[in-house]
Amino acid sequence: MPSGFGLLQLIKVIVSYVGYTGIGISQGMNRNVPRAYANKEFDKVKKIKDLTFTWLAAVTLIAILSLWVIFIFSDIFGNRLSVFDLVLITLIIILGRINAFVKPLLKAEGQFIVIGKTTVINNTISPILGIILVILFNLTGAIIALTFSQLITFISYTYFYRRYIPKIYINWALLKEQMSSGLLIFIGMFSTSLIINFTLILIGYFHNIEEVGIFSFGLISLIYIQRYSGPIGMYFYRDIMMLKDGDNKNNDYYKKLLKLPYVFSFFFNTFLLGLFSITYFTIINLVLDKYFNSIPVIYISLFGLIIYNSRIFLFHFLDATNQLARRTAIIVIGSSISLLLTTVLLNLKYPIYYVAYSCSAGFILITLGVYFISVKQIFKTYKIVFVMLLKVIVIALINSVLAYFFSEVFFIKYVLNILSFSNIAYSIIDLLIKLSIFILLNYFLFSLFYIQEKFMSEFNKNALKIVFKIKSKFRIQKQLKLF
């Protein structure tokens, strides 16, 4: 039910706000450990890790105690949450904070394979387990599923990586150093969450919990796609942080970064966003008719998110060149305008999907600010800024219009909200046709717009490598079977 999904999202907001108590120290570790390694300051590396662990342990304990005090002495949760639910939320917070410490640690150490394996395991097991638990226990089942998701991540991390043993360590000078950069990186990393979480609270205030659920399903489902494209940004971020002369804006590395790596990252994010959007349309039509009003939220949000996800390397550039204050200012301005527009629209009783316009406006404003500062500094001309932005906006617009078209048109007609073998088969065929059109369109679109970067030839080359790898694996397996 949308109301249950809405309450679940508000629980997630509570959990995420507990995460904000770290105020950027994990991000400081992720940034400063590679730099300490580059300067051969190995003793400092250990101190940064221990200090980060100590701080997170302390603020997590305070946050949990505060949550229980609110639950016992306040009526803020009403009768919606039981003691058992709050015990589970406490476990989610504890495991989540441990995982939130370990993941930046792994990034700083360059252990991207561990992060990748953990992500695959969690994303394979958690959705199936979550569906079963929600069917059996409704909202409590969803909270149990969140607990298991964090537990799976924790077990995977500790199984694959056991090189660090935590130690309580306090050094106020080092803490100040970590916080000075970490807080600004934190604001940058969670700019999406800042907009989304406050938006959900505003929707809950002006409308009801059901509207929160409908909006969340539309937008947050797309936001979570970043977990699949995140490893690309992680890899290049560590590369940049360990770069000699990385704080020099004229470093030729940045010009190279904004060629093929930028294009492939942008293509991959666009591909994932479109893929999930079109798939969600089919799922909603087939089995989730109560979320039908989420469809406009999806294709409107798609436009803003495609543009927003193109800025990833530019965020890294501003970090590496010590321009975090400027980046933070852009985020604060974009987020504030977005939330102001959201408040106005909700106060005027506009339909819930209009909020997707205000969220997209915030994402786009942040992206524009980052492009105009970063690209101008790297290439010394506004011409390239406008050309890059024009390509991004046109690609986002075409994909958003295509998503709207696919939400209205059925190439193979099937009956909505009817689960039968033939109906499911027709819906899958319809989905495959739409995905084929989407993939081919973007392949040719990126090949045309990024002809100078040789996108088509490089894409084909890498695609063939993957095909040959898969073929060689199958051959090896067949040979082993013969023996």
Order of alpha helices (4+ residues) and beta strands (2+ residues): alpha-alpha-alpha-alpha-alpha-alpha-alpha-alpha-alpha-alpha-alpha-alpha-alpha-alpha-alpha-alpha-alpha-alpha
